Amino acid sequence: MDNKILAVVSGHEITQNDLDQTMTRFPKERQDFLQTEEGKKQLIDQMVCFELMYNYAKDTEIEKDEFFIQQLQMAKKEIMIQMKMSSLMAQAKVDDKEVEEYYNANVNMFKSDELVTARHILVETLEEAEKIEQEIKKGMDFKDAAKQYSTCPSKEQGGKLGSFARGQMVPEFEEVAFALKVGELSKPVKTQFGYHLILVEEIKTGAIKSFNEVKESIKSNILQERQTFQYSQKIQELKTKYPVEIK
């Protein structure tokens, strides 16, 4: 593809390659607009404005300004640091065999939580809870009972709580919910909120995630640890080379 000249400002050419490179500095959602004709036009106009300001800055001899010189030196220093840091980090490598060995040695770390999907009915007194329990046992649908009697906002969804793991509910509620079988109605359960009737709809037992599911995560963690170690080692090495005095 030809590097088409899009504009010329005081002899300096703004090309298609310049436009494409500038686009990459914007967030993805903004890039979508900049790909349109109107977006490209606006970006070219902005690039022309910047080039005009650059020429103006040069003509006013800003390069001789003391503050400019300080900022330039700071920017140069930061770029040098970033380049050497990137170079150092790039030396850290992790191969697939190491990742697999780590997975096999720590397989229990990758066990997913046991999940319970349940509904509940919340009322203020034990008597209310026992009365509703009997109605459900006689055939009343749990969802209908929740809508009619429950004081919890979940009543609008028939008492639906969704799925939860251990540690997400109050202990008294959790103990009963994780002990029930699918489709089993609990006895009234007292918590700080009142009395609950619980119906478990689904139980997902904790399972070991496959190697492929966690491979990239393990690799990223090992690489990060290795990079941190290499950085620490390099800093210690540099401290012996360059004098450091903290006052």
N, C-alpha and C positions, 0 to 999 in steps of 0.2 A: 504493500500500500504506500502510495506517495505521501511524503511528509508535506502536505499542502500548507502554503503560507496563508494564514487567516487574517493577519493585520501587520502593519509596519509602523513602529513608533520611533521617530527620530533615527531611522536607519536600522533599528533592531526589529528582527522578524519574530512574530508570534506564530508558531506552527501548530499543526494538528497534534504532533507529539507533545508539545507544551500543554495543549488543552487537555489531552488524555491524562497526562501526568498530574496536572492540577486537579482533575476530577477525582482522582484516587484519594485525595486528602479529605474528601467530604464523606459523611456517613452514607451508608448504602441507600437509605430512603431518599436522601438529597440527590444522590447520583442518578436515580431513576428519572428525576425531573431534568437534571442537567443533560441527559441523553436526548431530550426532545429538542426541537428546533428553537423554541423560545428559551429553553434552559441554556443551550449552547450560546445563543446570542447574548444572554445576560452574563454568562461567564466570560465570554470574550470581551465584553464591555468592561467588566471588572478587571480583567487582566491588563487591558489598555490603560485603565485608570491607575493601576499599580505601577505600570511602566512610566507613565507620565510623572507620578510622584517620585519615582526613582531618579528620573532625569532632573527633576526639580531639586531633589536632595543633593545630587552631585554638583549641580550648578551653584548651590549655596555653600559648597565646601564643607558639608557636614562631616566628611571623613577626617577633617582636622579637629573636630570637636572632641574635647577631652572625655566627655561622657560616652560618646560614640566609640572611642578607642577602648574604653573600659568594657563596654558591652560586647564589643567585638572579641576582646581577649577572653571574656567569660564564655561566650558562645563557642569559641575555638577550643577552650578547655573542656567544655561539656561534650563536644563532638568527639574529641580525642578519648575521653573517658568512656563514652558509649561504644566507640569502635573497639577499644581494647577489651571492654567487658564482653561485648558480643563475640569477639575472637576467643576469649577465655571460655565462655559458656559453650561455644561450639565444639570445644574439645571433649566435652562430656558426651559419652555415647552409652546407649543401652540396647542390647540385642534381644531378640525374641526369646532366646534360650534362657536368659537371665530372668525375664518377666515370667516365663512359665515355671521356672524353679521357685520363684518367690510365691507364685500362686499355690503351687503344690505344698509348699512349706507352711503356708498360712491360710489354708483353704477355709478354716472356720471363720475367718474374718469376713468372708464374703457370703455369709448366710443371711438371707433376707428375713425380715421380721414376720412373725405370725400375725395374721390380720383377721379380725372378726368384723363382719358386716351385720349390723343389728338395727332394730327399732326399739323404741321405749315409750312408755306412758308414765308421766310424772304427775303425782297428786300430793296433797298436803298430809293426808292422814292414812294410817294403816287400814282403817275401816273402809275408806274409799278404794284403796288398792285391792283389798280382798274381795270387795263387791265386784269390781271390774274383772278381776281374775276369774271369778265364777261365771260371769257373763260370757267371757271369751271361751271358757271350757265348755259352755253350753252351745257354742256355735257362732257367737258374734265375731266378726272379722276383726283382727287386731288393728288394722288400719282405721276401720270405722270407729273402733273404741278410742283410739288415740285422738282422732279428730273431735270426738264428742266429749271426752273427759280430760285429756292431758292439758297441763298448764304450761308445758314447754312450747316455744315457738315452732318446734319440729312437728307439732300436731297438724300443721297445714300440709305436710308431706306424709301424713299417716305415721308420724313418730320416727321417720327415717333419720338415722344418725350417720349413715355412710360407713366407711371402713376405718378402723382404728387399730393401732398396735398397742402393746403394753406400755404403760407410762403416760398415756394420753387422756385417760379417764381417772376419776377419783378412785382410790383403792377398793372401796367396798363394791362399787359398780363393776370395776374391771375384774375382780376376783370371780364374780358370778358370771359375767359375760363370757369369759374365757373357759369356764367350766361347763357351760351349756352345750348341748348338741344342736345341730341345725334343725330348726322347726320346733324346738323345745321352749315352752313358756316358763319363765322363772317365777319363783315365789316373790312376794314384795321385798324389795331391797331398800334399806334405809341408808340415805346419804345426807350430807349437809343441806341438800336442796329439797328433800322430801322423800317420798316413797316411789320407787320405780318398779314397773313390770318390764321385763326385757324379753325380746324375741330375737334369736339369732337366725339370720337368713343364709349366711355363708361363712365358712372358715377356710382360710388359706394358711396351710402350715408353712413354717419357715423352710425355705429351700436354698441349697447352695447355688449361687449364680455361676453360670458356665464361664470358662476361661475367656471365651470371646466377648462376653458381656463386660468383663472388667479389665480386659487386656490393656486398653489404651489408658485407663485410669491408673493402673499399676505402673505402666511405663512412664507416665507423666510424673508420678510421685517419686519413682526411683531416680529419674533424670533430675528432678528438682533437688533432691537430697545430694546427688552427686555434684551438681553445679555449686550448691552451697558449700560443700566440702572443698571443692577445687578453689573456690573464691577465698575461703578461709585460709587454705594452705598458701595461696599466692600472697595474701596480705601478710602472713607471718614471714614469708620469704622476703618481701619488700621491706619489712620493718628492719631486717638485718642489713639491707642494702642502703636504705635512705634513713638518716637520723630522724627520730621523732621525739619531740619534747612537748609534753602537755603541761601547761601552767594553770 
